Structures are given as C-alpha cells and as structure tokens.
Amino acid sequence: MADHSVEITEGCRLPVLRKNQENENEWPLAEILSVKDISGKKLYYVHYIDFNKRLDEWVTPDRLDIKKLQFPKKEAKTPMKNGLPGSRPSSPERDVKKNLDLHVQSSSATSRGKTLPTPKRKAESVSLVTQVTAATPVPSLPGSAEASQASVYPAMRDSSFSIKSRDEHEPLTSLTTNGTSSIQRHLIPPQPGRKRKSCGGTDEMVKMFQNNSPRCSTVYLLPGEDSQDSSDGIPSAPRMTGSLVSDRSHDDIVTRMKNIDCIELGRHRLKPWYFSPYPQELTSLPILYLCEFCLKYLKSLKCLQRHLTKCNLRHPPGNEIYRKGTISFFEIDGRKNKAYSQNLCLLAKCFLDHKTLYYDTDPFLFYVMTEYDSKGFHIVGYFSKEKESTEDYNVACILTLPPYQRRGYGKLLIEFSYELSKVEGKTGTPEKPLSDLGLLSYRSYWSQTILEILMDLKSENGERPQITINEISEITSVKKEDVISTLQYLNLINYYKGQYILTLSEDIVEGHERAMQKRHLRIDPKCLHFTPKDWSKRGKW
C-alpha cells in the first residue's frame, strides 16, 4: 500500500498493518523512528502509538498506509527567555511537572486539584490501564505529619482513619497506572499553620462477621480512640528518582530502538523488547550469544563453545540461600561479583524499559532464581535490592525471563523478596515505577496475600474476629500503604453506620480460591538459610 513517489521520513505518522491477539489484521497509528536501506529495499522502524515499546518493529513498505500519511510538524523556533535565545522549548512532561509543582506550592487554594489527563492505552496481552475507584463514597483518609512513600495505588500517609459526619463524606482519590508511569492524582495543597496531633500509636481495628450468605463476609475498620479529625491526606506523587529509575528526559532516537535482534541463552533464544547498551560492534550481529552461567556475551557460536571449555561455573556466583526441589536462589554481592552483576544488568535491560543501567553495582545485592537439572543451574529470573534503602525498598529491579513467564515464577520472586524482609524484621515495597507486567504481578500478589489472611480469621468466644492494619503489615511484611491501597483497588472499603467496613463478596472469595488452586509454586521458609547483614557499617561493603 506504499506509494514510492512519497518520501517517508523519520517522525512521520501513518497507519501500519499488524496482527492483533486474535491474529486479525488491524491498522494502528504508528510513528516512523528510523529508515534503513538493505540491498535497495527500504525498511521502517515503527512505534505503535499508545502501545508498549516492546511491540516496536521493522516493517516493509507494503505494510504502510500512505493515504493517511502525517508529516511531522515543523519545530517552533527556540523560545526567548528574558530576551535571550537558547532556552529549551517546553515539553509536555516538563509542563506537567511545572504545573504540579505550582499546584503543590500554592497554599492559598482550597478546592481539590484537577486530575491530569492521561491518554488511554489500547489493550495488549495485558491491560495497561486500570482505574481504581471506590464502589461507594468513602470519607477521605487523613495523612500523618510525615510524608511517606506513595504506593502504586492510592495510598494513605498513615493508617489512622478520621471520622466525619455523613455530610462531609467525599469519594476516595482515584489513580490510573498504565505501565509507562503516567499518573493521575488529586493534589491538595497543604494548609498553612495546620498542625496534626499524633494518634498515640493506635491502629484501626478490623472486625469480621458472617453475613446471611455463607460465602460473603464483612470486615469492619474502626479508628483508634485518639484519632483526630484532620484534613484529607493525599499522598505525594511516587518518587521517580530511585536508585535504578530511568531518567526519561534523556531519551533519544538510539535508546528508543531495539538494538539486539536475538539473544541465545542456553537452550533458549530470546527476542529483546527494549534497547540495552551492549557494545556497538555486537549490535549488528544476527544473534548475540551468552554463557548461561556467567552471562558473558560473545559474538559467535564458535566463541561460545571455546568459552564453555574454560568456564567452570555451573551456577551463579555467590551463596545459595534457598533450595527446594529444583528451585534455588543465589545471593550475589554487586561488589564482589562485579562482572556477573553488570552482565546480568545488560541482559535485564533488554526486557525492562523503566530502569536505567548502572555500571556501579557495588550498592546492590542480586538474588537470582534458578532451575536445576543435570547440566547445572539455569537462570529463570532475578531481583535486585539496595544494600541500604532509606525508603524501605525491598526490590529495585525484578524480572522473569520471557521463556519462564506466565508459569508462577514472578509471584515466587515477589514472595521471596518479602520472605527476606520478614527475616530482616522490616516491611518493604518495590521501587517505583513498575512496568505494566510488574504492576500486575504485584497487584495480584498483594491481593492474594491479604485475602488469604482475612479469610483465615477465626472468631473467638462467638465474637467477630479482629485484626489491625498494622498486624496485616507485620504478618506479610507488606507496607501499610500497599495494604490499604490494595483494599481500595479491590473495592472492599465502604462506610457503614459510622464505621469503615471491608465486604468480601462471594465473587471475590470464589475468585481467590480459584487463583490459589492454580498457585502451585510457593516459598517454604524452612528452606531459607539467610542471615541479614548490617550494611550501615561501611567495612561490610
């Protein structure tokens, strides 16, 4: 459908033919990122607008619809600032940040901030847009004096609920998370001179009783006696400057394009999703070969075979701290095993778009999950974490390699990260932003873990069983913000007769039971042999 009389250049937009999940033809709008000529035949690298970057690909001219070609708009001249040229033109991202900063700093405003518009994404293999709202109007939840890390879902700064009259009830904050860190959040400017009293360490009580339906139960959330009526506690925007969070302001045409066609890792061939900074001379090869034990990259199969005769590793370097059946976990120190850690980061970057790559791996620990057979321990996935995290992060990057996805290994990695937090005596949360697939995995894990606890509550002496949010957090090592936001995501929180209640419907109970029946892989704490170190002592680095 391409008209060769029209020159298609970088930046042009036009419909491109592709197959959807049902193997049907569709023509989504795409942007031309690059053009190359191979033996007199042109190829175009396209990014499908509102689709994940992992779907980007090289296409032939016959897949382009020239009739609807949109040429790139001419860039405006560099704006003048104070009468002087040279200042950078504004971008939508900087405008949004600027507006957010201005909104937060404006202390005189008394009305709610407007929600930032975010374009909806088309459905891929997983849903990238999930709207989180309360089923019924619920009084907004107060914040503590100390700002805490915002979670992926709408979270509260403190676990104490405020009690208001029915006339003061307002709907819960809603948040859209779409896998590319686009965020909608109500922003409330702080009220000057408003002091908050501490809640004296009290925690809301959760009561459960059986409804008329034997499959439906309700959980009551009661505030502590000392809770104070206060203004709405809207959490601050998620921190985007974590140890491995990618700074998207420096994206260019090179990093937006996949540079590796194929990776051979053991018995698997992987097709990368994103750019990874492997050496330039290797990016033109049809296949990049990796040693599956030390992850060293080589340019040919002959080089790999020669390397395997000299490589003595049959498992990741470091200490094996868990083994059950064929599943093992190895702890790797980024300082002691620098080469392996850097090679692992290069491989992971092929499938993670939201994280940047640091060659200084010293501040990180890497936990590699493997499957054992007669040939050795084969890498399945991994997660990394900071040795010292000031914001209670228990995961920096987390990845299950594509051949092992959709088999329960992702949840196993998440469960293992929280088991380590339990041994450390801490609560933890993953570093934000999460990818779309990571967000789904964490959402599912949090939901199943919390529902498992609520459904296992037993009544004592005929009274309704009780549990606090703090107790749920301590049992699971999931941060309170993530616990509460998960309850909000599941639409369990309602307001009834002056109390916050959690209603477990029959659908939720049955759905949870079906999900748990499918979840065969679980971490056995008895098989974990792990002693946490005090990394605050510099000598242990």
ABEGO torsion letter per residue (X at the ends): XBBAABBBBBGBBBBBBBBBAAGBBBBBBBBBABBBBBGGBBBBBBBBBGBBAAABBBBBAAABBAAABBBBBBBBBBBBBGGBBGBBBBBAAAAAAAAAAAAAABAABABBBBBBBBBBBBBBABBABBBBBBABBBBBBBBBABBBBBBABBBBABABBBBBBAAABBBBBBBBBAGAGBBBBBBBBBBBGBBBBBAGGBBBBBBBBBBABAABBBBBBBBBAABBBBBBBBBBBBBAABAABBBAAABBAAAABBABABBBBEABBBBBABBBBBBAAAAABABBBBBAAAGBBBABAAAAAAAAAABABABBBEBBABBBEABBBBBBBAAABAAAAAAAAAAAAAABAABBBBABAAABBBBBBBBBBAAEBBBABBBBBBABBAAGBABABBBBBAAABGAGAAAAAAAAAAAAAAAAGBBBBBBOBBBAAAAAAAAAAAAAAAAAAAAABBBBGGBBBBBBAAAAAAAAGBBAAAAAAAAAAAGABBBBGGBBBBBBBAAAAAAAAAAAAABABBBBAAABBBBBBBAABAAAX
